[in-house]
Amino acid sequence: MASLDELAAQFGGSSAPMQGVALEAPAGVRVPWQGLPQQKADEARLRASEQARKKIEENAKVVQQGGNILQDMETFGALNRENRTGEWYTGIQPGFTKGVAEQEMEAITSRLAPGQRIEGSGTTSDRDISMFIKAVPSIDKKGSVNQSIRDNFAAQYEKSKEKLQFLQNYYDQYGHLNGADTVWEKNYASKFIKGNKSATKQSGAKSSIFNAADAIIGGN
């Protein structure tokens, strides 16, 4: 009895999956237009695409703002490495005795509000992309404490940036975001467990991250 490959070859074909034909969703995920008549399917496809693009654009704005905040924290850290903070006299030190570095660090602190959710992290944003400023670096804190604050926010930011890129890739492949959160949780979210040091590595990556968010927001 001829095999499936042999039968297919008789007609100039192959039993292998067709190349270049895009799948509409991962296995087990229902497509928004599945089972609908052609006209209704086209409408559902357009609606799902618009919703996905809106979500990605809104989340890109959150990531971009988070990147700006992280940049502020990194600037503070660079100054902090050259200037000791958290000394006993910090709280009673007159303003006119503070150097340029201390004044710049205080300016950064004033821009960052503890407990503040990044603007745009509302109900329409992805829960894995929402970011909170849980604490701010300051000259009243020891350098090691300020470093920990930066690391914690950097971990939030890294997860947000990775999830944004995942959503963009998912949309590019399928044209919708149905099932995206489930796929993320199953295959990617565990990478960002608490204490994962790789999530805080930012060196050499900032400019490309900012450019990616700008491109998504601008539709490039």
WOJO-V478771 format. One record per helix or strand of 2 or more residues. SS is the DSSP state (2 for helix, 1 for strand). FROM is the first residue (numbers start at 0). LEN is the number of residues. If there is no record, write none. Layout:
((SS & FROM & LEN) (SS & FROM & LEN))
//
This chain:
((2 & 3 & 7) (2 & 37 & 45) (2 & 89 & 3) (2 & 94 & 3) (2 & 99 & 12) (1 & 115 & 2) (1 & 131 & 2) (2 & 142 & 32) (2 & 179 & 8) (2 & 188 & 4) (2 & 196 & 4) (2 & 205 & 13))
//
